[in-house]
Amino acid sequence: MKRNKRTRKSKKKHSPQASISSEEPNKKTSRRDFFASLSNVALATAVGGGLTWYIVDEACATTREHDLTRIGNGVATVVQIHDPQCSVCAALQKEARDAMSNFDDNELQYLVANIRQQKGRALANKHGVQHITLLLLDGEGNRRGVLVGPNKSAYLVAAFRNHVSRVSRR
């Protein structure tokens, strides 16, 4: 009797599992399942492409902002003397970028001089300023004004407009 019970238990354990595993590899994909998975792949591709575009666009914009050779290219310029480890500098940068959205690229350009890099530190030393500072330069790169400390974007828009109007008259 003990042998019969063992045999029965082993059949119960293996019989349902064996039938499930043998059915799965032979299962065919229906057209509906294929197109459902295809739409998921298309959605994932679109999201991934959009995310990649955003990252590349942000990287290009950041690189362009840090290109100090653009000073003196004929366009009035705002240069932020910036320390990337300073939270007040980051807040000023956010406000300055927000203010710059009111200007065209050929009207006023925004640059960032990182004082942790040699070129940024040299520019700050040349003008005798510290971080948390905005230098207002004319199209030839001559200093026309300095804004020190954190400011809100509304104030910066007014200051930038005043700077552009003074520089364009000359």
Buried (B, 14 or more C-beta within 10 A) or exposed (E): EEEEEEEEEEEEEEEEEEEEEEEEEEEEEEEEEEEEEEEEEEEEEEEEEEEEEEEEEEEEEEEBBBEBEBBBEEBBBBBBBBBBEBEEBEBBBEBBBBBBEEBEEEBBBBBBBBBEEEBBBEBBEEBEBEBBBBBBBBBEBEBBBEBEEEBEBEEBBEBBBEBBEBBEEE
